[in-house]
Amino acid sequence: MGPWDPNWRPDPTGRRLVAIRAARRGALAAAVIFGTLEVVATVVAIPGDSPLAPNAVLVGLTVALVSLPAIALLGAGLTSAALATPSSAASAGLAMGVGIPVAAVCSAMIGAFVIAGVIGTSHGGMGSGQADGADLAGILLRVGVIAAVRIAPLIALASVAWVLVVRRSDRALAMARGIGEGRALSWLRRGRGPRRRDG
């Protein structure tokens, strides 16, 4: 829902803006933490004798770039749970650990299907493009599952790290806001505001 929605109403409390900013921080943290982890997973999953082995890092960066929107959306959606009670934060971390491999692999499969389909269609027609896209998506599914199993401990640690980053960043911002409000109140109590220099 946004300002363009007929049911949208202003929020004078400011809680909606705080929630939006927290979701953005959660999305950014998820993209950085799990995007980096996805590059590592791709490099680990590519066999040493594969033609892609010399360019494994580049392939990993490409796959991570395609998967970043899904990872960021998952992080934004689970931020509110991560900022709630400790049990809710633990549930959010568990959901990240389970959901990140699924979101990353699905996004990579969709991206590969579209890209390979477009390239194959331009060279061999519609049927060839769809077949190439389906084959590449199947390969990514198999490789993605193998990579997720291999780095499962890293995914668990990254999920814990994401929850800690989200909670501590929110706590730090809350403290900063409290300090700012305290200074403003102290100025009001003394009957003056911040000094203004003229000239």
Secondary structure, DSSP 8 states (H G I E B T S, - for coil): --TTSTT----TTSHHHHHHHHHHHHHHHHHHHHHHHHHHHHHHHS-TTSTTGGGHHHHHHHHHHHHHHHHHHHHHHHHHHHTS-HHHHHHHHHHHHHHHHHHHHHHHHHHHHHHHHHHHHHHH-HHHHHHHHHHHHHHHHHHHHHHHHHTHHHHHHHHHHHHHHHHHHHHHHHHHHHHHHHHHHHHHHTT--S-----
